[in-house]
Amino acid sequence: MRPSPASPTLEDPAVARLSEVLGGPGGLHARGRWWTPLLVGCLLAGLLVVLGAGLRAGCSTDGWTANSPDFAPGCFSALPHAYVAGGGAEGVWPYGERVGDPSATPPAGEAPARYAVEGTQALAGATYLHAALASLVAPGPDVREERAGLPVADLYRDPDVRAEAAATILGAAVLVGLAAMLLVLVVARVRPLRAWDGSLVAGSPLLAVAALVDVGLVGVAFAAGAVLAVRRGKALAAGLMLGAAVTLTWAAWLVLAGLLVALAARALARDAAARLPGADPLTLVLVTALTWLAVSLPAIVTGAGVWRAGWRAALDDAAGTGSVRWVGTAAGGGGLPAYPLVALVVLALWIAAVAVLAFRAPRPPRPEQVVLLVVAAGAVLFAAGPADALVVLPFAVLARPRLEPLLGWQAVELAHAAVLWWTTTGALASGSATNDAPLAALTLLRVVALLVLAGWVVRDVAMPSRDPVGEERQLTSVRSNDVAV
């Protein structure tokens, strides 16, 4: 008997309860000919990204400058800031000679650097996209030349520059909206009989709140596509997508680590049917590395020093507000210089523990389960803002497509984002004194929510019979079969 498509109202009690307002659980004739779950999900994801752009429309008058409320709830986006801070307002190549350390004394005969290197410049793909969006709205050569003679601080106050910076949000909305639709498509295609799982991504409020914080969702879509390619045994395609993803979001390296653990567990499986034929780990690693190098090559060739400085800035950056490191720094009253090294050691030990779990599990875990466990650990150790939750979202849906745990985790993420922005803008301050306690509490609660989500997946791996998606479990229809007697 051919397995029938899954119906979320029949297998997820939470969805069944919510469906009562729309007529109750789906029946035998609930499927339309063209109004499919996949189409609905893609449209919904695009609409949420557009909603996110609309939420930021009223913020353009403040220019998103460093001295204005660019972190205001619903407003924050790194894109307008990058338009000025990255030199887009005057057409500067982000790895050119005008980028460096403005406070350093330049060599004899050379002009001082105008723009400081930021940690995001280690992500070459994201930096290229920033420059591309800037080129869409930047003025002509005459205006750019005139701006080159002004202090950078004055550019932030220029009304024309503010309008151009705001316009980058519209260009990003198109790009990120397409990426959101691609992400829904990928999640739906991982398990074709569970196309409704894509709707759990498409309906996430995180898309409206965080998708336009930066262009990282493009990398998330590529990383999820790599998981789909690995499941289909296409290591070359997976490497190409993952190599592009690691130039757009840091977490893609964690996706690679999770895939390697999953492939190793499948290769060591006693049951040959449980292996993933054709998904060669060596090919995956080599293609990923070569693709990353190819994408990064323009940055390396045109500004190797700036590119290296970007890596140093990313590794040595101070604790991001709202991160676990920030909580430790605030509680200790000082810096935590050894935190990056300690966090990497903890992450390596966690990946080793996940590998042991995968190798000793009764049945090799699904790749997305392993990836979720690794990515969640990275989010606990390094994530700070709501944009980092978008990396967890598709793999959480693929690993455990149940509405209640997903809603609980996302509710905590949204509360953390709101308190983060209120804290940054001083809305929670009492007089001249800052009030970091609510954000510290929400940060710890966010860690608990991620660990609980990971705990569900650990239980599913250790007890495959409890896995709602089980690899060997057939989805059956409530419709009876004809029986010949």
LINCORBEL-V936367 format. One record per backbone hydrogen bond with DSSP energy under -1.0 kcal/mol. CO is the residue of the C=O (numbers start at 0). NH is the residue of the N-H. If there is no record, write none. Layout:
[[CO NH] [CO NH]]
//
This chain:
[[6 9] [6 10] [7 11] [11 15] [12 16] [13 17] [14 18] [16 19] [17 20] [18 21] [18 23] [19 22] [26 29] [33 35] [35 39] [36 40] [37 41] [38 42] [39 43] [40 44] [41 45] [42 46] [43 47] [44 48] [45 49] [46 50] [47 51] [48 52] [49 53] [50 54] [51 55] [53 56] [55 58] [58 61] [64 67] [67 69] [68 71] [71 74] [71 75] [77 81] [78 82] [79 83] [80 84] [81 85] [82 88] [83 86] [86 89] [86 91] [87 90] [92 95] [95 98] [97 113] [97 114] [99 116] [100 103] [106 109] [114 99] [117 120] [118 121] [119 122] [121 123] [122 126] [123 127] [124 128] [125 129] [126 130] [127 131] [128 132] [129 133] [130 134] [133 137] [139 143] [140 144] [141 145] [142 146] [143 147] [145 148] [146 149] [150 154] [151 155] [157 161] [158 162] [159 163] [160 164] [161 165] [162 166] [163 167] [165 168] [166 170] [167 171] [168 172] [169 173] [170 174] [171 175] [172 176] [173 177] [174 178] [175 179] [176 180] [177 181] [178 182] [179 183] [180 184] [181 185] [182 186] [183 187] [184 188] [185 189] [190 193] [192 5] [193 196] [194 197] [195 198] [197 201] [198 202] [200 203] [203 206] [204 208] [205 209] [206 210] [209 212] [212 77] [214 217] [215 219] [216 220] [217 221] [218 222] [219 223] [220 224] [221 225] [222 226] [223 227] [224 228] [225 229] [226 230] [227 231] [228 233] [229 232] [233 237] [234 238] [235 239] [236 240] [237 241] [238 242] [239 243] [240 244] [241 245] [244 247] [244 248] [246 125] [248 251] [249 252] [250 254] [251 255] [252 256] [253 257] [254 258] [255 259] [256 260] [257 261] [258 262] [259 263] [260 264] [261 265] [262 266] [263 267] [270 273] [271 274] [275 278] [277 279] [279 283] [280 284] [281 285] [282 286] [283 287] [284 288] [285 289] [286 290] [287 291] [288 292] [289 293] [290 294] [291 295] [292 296] [295 299] [296 300] [297 301] [298 302] [302 306] [303 307] [304 308] [305 309] [306 310] [307 311] [308 312] [309 313] [310 314] [311 315] [319 322] [322 326] [323 327] [324 328] [325 329] [326 330] [327 331] [328 332] [335 338] [337 341] [338 342] [339 343] [340 344] [341 345] [342 346] [343 347] [344 348] [345 349] [346 350] [347 351] [348 352] [349 353] [350 354] [351 355] [352 356] [353 357] [354 358] [355 359] [365 368] [365 369] [366 370] [367 371] [368 372] [369 373] [370 374] [371 375] [372 376] [373 377] [374 378] [375 379] [376 380] [377 381] [378 382] [384 387] [385 388] [388 392] [391 395] [392 396] [393 397] [394 398] [395 399] [399 401] [401 405] [402 406] [403 407] [404 408] [405 409] [406 410] [407 411] [408 412] [409 413] [410 414] [411 415] [412 416] [413 417] [414 418] [415 419] [416 420] [417 421] [418 422] [419 423] [420 424] [421 426] [425 428] [429 432] [432 429] [435 439] [436 440] [437 441] [438 442] [439 443] [440 444] [441 445] [442 446] [443 447] [444 448] [445 449] [446 450] [447 451] [448 452] [449 453] [450 454] [451 455] [452 456] [453 457] [454 458] [455 459] [456 460] [457 461] [458 462] [462 465] [463 466] [469 472] [474 3]]
//
